[in-house]
Amino acid sequence: MRGMTDLAPKGSAFTLTDSNICKGIAVLMMMFHHLFNDYEEYAGYAIDYFPLTGDQVTLIALLCKLCVAVFVFITGYGLAASFDREFSGRAPSRGELASFSLVRWWKLSTKFWPIYLLAFLCGPFGRSPVEVYGPGMRAITSNAVIDFLGLSKAFGTPTLNPTWWYLSLAILLIIATPFVMSAVRKYGSLPVLVAGILGIALFAVGTDAVFMYAASYLMGIFCHENGILDSWENWLSGRKGGRALKALLSLGLFLVLLSYRNSFDHYGVIDALLATLLCMLVMACLRRIPLISPALSLLGRHSSNIFFTHTLLYSYYFLGFYYSLRFPFAVLAALTITTLALSIVIEWAKRTSGYNTMMSKVGKRLVGRVGN
């Protein structure tokens, strides 16, 4: 039986397009964060920060670390929606719970594996596998397998691309969701959210992402289970100036909270609230801006590939090209265009080669065996 906090009606006001727009914004934040959060990243290259200063650009880049919370929030929201859609009104079996996680792990992994192999083969141009995983064939093999599975962060082993640390977190969230959602169904989403935040405050050590982004994940689940974004969509609906008021309110609260954000202070709660407000801002106004919203949605649809590849391009293969453009906006635009173009090519190659079809068939067989 669900808790009292889960009785609010749930709908689909936060659409797939909204989700992609949010991910598109997060992708831009991610790239800007990685490009300009540290002067050492582009030491030796002359950057023109006008009309800002170098410290101001660096501060903005550091604040753009919020991108991770946005991805995690959307992951929590989407996994909760999928769980309720698949198991609404009934208790799933152990096999079904295992299949739920396996399907999503397989989908994530099959997106990553072709890019990993491409990065491995291109190693001599950037980070050589021998240099990264070695010395010794045994170390190279074991470390490469762990990296291939997206678990280098979890095992503390070397990786071809440090940005791939997020894969370990994403896999953990996928595995944790059946357990978390079972607790939500038993106790309610509010007690689970509060217990999670208190647990982080009491037991988290340092600023490990496994702990610090749990609040964003649980907030995503909480918002779905209680129809928070649906209520936001309906609030002031039809009233003159209602959307403008919601846009100003969400933007104002976002900016106020952003001023309090300092790394992982407040156990990730500030980031969780900021991610929620960003989704609300998208629903209030950003989804309706011509040209910009379709462009952000396109980036969102390719967000996985852009995440997998952008660090390889700007930091290991073509460092000189990107930073030679001097202006931060130009550097970001170039990286955005090239990673998007690369993603389009990768997706085309996967479709035409039959990779997607083959992986889908293999995945169905694996899930069928686990679910039976």
N, C-alpha and C positions, 0 to 999 in steps of 0.2 A: 504494500500500500504506500502511495506517495505521501511525502510530508506536505504540510499545509502550504509551504512556500512554493509548491509545484502545481497549484491549482489554477494559475493564470492560463488563459488560452494561448496556444502557440500557433503561429501561422508561418507565412513565408515572406514577410515584408522585407527582410534582409535577403535580397536575391543573389543569385550566382554572379550577376553583373556587378552588384555592389561589392561582393567579396573580391572579385577580380580588380575592381578599382582600388580597393583598400590595399590589395597585394601589389598593384602597380605603384602606388604611393610608397609602400614599404620598400619596394625594389629600388626606387630612386634614392630613398633615404639610406638604404644599405650601401649602395655604391658611393654616395657622397661621404658617408661615414668612413668607409675604407680608404677612399682617395685622400681625404684631408684631415683625418683625426690626429695625425702626428706628423710634425715637420720632417722627421727622419724618413718617412715614407717616400718623399720626393727630394731628398737632399741632393744638391747639385743642380737642380732645375729652378729657373727663375719663374716665379708665379706672380702674376699681377692681381692683387686682391680687390682692386678698386670696384665699387666705392666703399668696401669694408676693409678692415685690417686683417692681418694674418691671424691674430688671436681670435678675432670675431668669427672668422671662417672656421677655425679649429673648434671653437665652442659650438657652433652650429653642427659641425660634423659629429662631435661627441654626443650632442642631443639626438642626432639621427640614429643612435644606437637603439632608440625606441622601436626601430623596424622589427627587431626580434620579437618584442612583445606583441606587435600587430600580427605577425605570422602565427605566433603561439595562440593568441586569442581566437583567430579565425580557425585554427586547427581544433581547438577545444569546442568552439561553436559547431563546426562542421561534423566533428565526430559524435557530438551529442545528438545532432539532428539525424545522422545516419543510424545511430543506435536506436533512437526512438522510432524511426521509420521501419527498421527491420524487426524490432521486438516489441512494438506497441501492444500493450494489454496482455502480455504473457511473459513468463520467465524463460529465458533462453537456456538451452542445455550447455554443458561444458564444451561440447564439440562446436556448437554454434558460436560461443564466445571466442574459442580459439580461431575459428574460421573468420570471424569479424576482424581480428587483428591481423591474421595472415593475409587476407585480401589486401588490406591497406599497406602492409609491409611490402608485399610483392609489387604493388603498383608504384610505391616510392622507389624501391630498389631497381626495378626495371627501367625507370627513368634515369637513374644515376649510373648504372653499369656501363652503357655505351660511352658516356662522357669520361668515366674513370679510365676505360680502356684507351680512349683518345688521348687523355692526359698522360697515361703511362707510355704510350708510343711516342708522344711528343716530348717526353722527358729530357732528351738531350738538348732541346732548345730552351728549357727552363729549369725544372728540378729533376735531375736524373734519379731514377728509382734506386740505383746503386748508392748514390750519394745520400738519398733520404732514408732508405730502409736498411742499409748495410751497417757494418761489414759482415760478410759471410752469406752464403746461399741460404742457410736455414733462417737467418734473421730477415733476409730480403723476402723470402717466401711467406713466412708467418706474418710479417708486418704488412705485406701487400694484400694478403687474404683478409686481414682485419680491416684494412683501409677499404678494400673492395666492398665489404659488408657494411661500411659506414659506421664502424664501431671504434675508430681510432681514439676518439675522445673518451669513450667509455673505458677502454683498456689502457689509455695513456701511452699509446704507441705512435711512432712517426706517421706522418701523412703527406701525400703529395701536395695537398692544399689545406692549410690551417683553417680556412673558412668552412671546410666540410665538418667542423666540430658539431654544427647544428644537426647533422644527420643522426648522431647519437641521441640527441634530445628528442628529435622527431620520432625515432623508433621507440624510445622509452614511452612517449605519450601514447603512441599507438597500442603498445602492450598494456599500458596502465588503464586505458579507457574502459574495458569491460569491468574491471574491478571498481573503478571510480563510479561508473554509471550504476553498477549494482548497489553501491553505497548510497547514491543519490536516490534511487528508487525506494530504498529501505528507510533512509533517514531524512531525505529532502536535500535540495541543492544548497540552501542557505547554511545548514549545519556543516555540510561537507566543505563549503567555501571557508567558513569561519575556522573550522578545525584545521584546514590546510594552511591558512595564514598563521594561525597560532603555532602550528607545528614548525613552520619555517622560522618564526621568531624565536622559538625555544631551542631548536636543534640544529638549524643551519649553521655551517661554519664557513667563514669567508664569504665570497661572492660567487660560489659555484652556480652555473646556469641551471643545473638540475633543480636547485632550490629556488633561485631568484625568479624564474619564469613560471613557477608553479601557480602563482597567483593569477597570471594572465590566462593560463590554461583553464583554471577553475572558474575564472570570471566569464570566459567564453561559454562554458557549460551552464553556469548560473543564468546568464542572459538568455540562452536558448530555452532552458527549462521554465523560466518565468515569463517568457514572451516580452522581455524588456525592449528589444528593438521593434517589436510589433506595436507595443504601446507607444513608443516614441513616434512611429510612423503615423499612428492614429491621433496623437495629441495635436490639438489645434487644426486638425484636418478640415479643410473646407472654409476655414476662417480667413478673412482678408489679412494678409501680412503674416499669417501663421508660419509659413515656411521660412520667411525672412527672420522672424523672431527666433525660431529653432536654430537656424544657421548661426545667428549672432550669439545665442546662448551657448551652443556647443563649442563654437570657436573661442568665446571668451573664457569658458571654463578650461578648455584645452590649454590656452596660453597661460592662465593662472597656475594650473598644475605643472605645466612645463617649467615654470620658473622655480618650482620646488624640486625638480628632478636633479639628482646629483648621483650619478652612477647607479648603484643598486640600493640606495637608501630606502628606508621604509619597506624593506623585504619584498620589493617588486610590486607593491600595491599601487604606487603612483603610476608605474608603467601600465599596469592592468587597467586603471581608470582612464589613462590617456588613450590606450588602444580602443576602449569602448567609445570614448568621445570622438575619436577619429571616424569610427564606423557611423556614429550618429551624424557627424558633419557630412559624410558622403551621402547619407540618406536624405539629409535636409536640403542640400544644394549641389554638391559636386557631381552627383549623378546626372544632373540636368544641364551641365555646361557643354555646349557643342564643341566638337573637335577634341577638347581636353579629356572628357570622360571616355570616349571611345579609345583614345590613345592610351590612357591609363589602364583601361580594361584589357587592351592588347598586351601591354607589359605584364599585367597580372596573369594572363593565360600562359605566358612564357616565363613566369617568375622562377620556376624550378630550374630550368636550363640556365637562366641568367645568373641565378645564385651559384650553380655548379661551376660556371665558367669565368665569371668576371674577374676574379682574383688572378686566375691563370693568365688572362690576357694582359691586364694592366700592370701586374706586379712581376711576372716572370718572363713573358714573351715579348711584350711591346712597351716596356716601361718608358723608353725614350720618346716614342711616338705620342703617347697620351699627354704626358706632362710638357711636351714641347709646345702644346697649344696654349700654354700660359694662363689663360683665364679659367677659373674653377668651373664656370658654367659651360665653357667650351669643352673642357676635359670630361665633364659629366655627360654632356650631349654625345661626344664621340664614343665613350664607353657604352652608353645606352644603345646607340645605333648599331654598333658592331656586335654587341652581345645579342641583341634582338635578331640581327641578321643571321648570326651563327646559330641561334636557336631555331629559326625558321628552316635553315638548311638541315640541321640535325633531325628535326621532326619529319621533313620531307624524306630524308634518307631512311629513317625508321619505317615510314609507311611503305615506300617503294621497295625496300629490301624484304618486306614481310616480317620484320622484327616484331612489330606490334602484334600481328596476328599469332605468331609463334609463341610469344610470351603470354598472350592471353590464354591460349590453349593449355600451356604448361601450368599456368596459375590455376585454371579451373580444375585440372587434375589434382594438384596439390591440395586445394581447398576441399575437393570432393573426398579425398582420403581422410583429411583431418575431421571433416564434419560428420563422417559416418561412424 
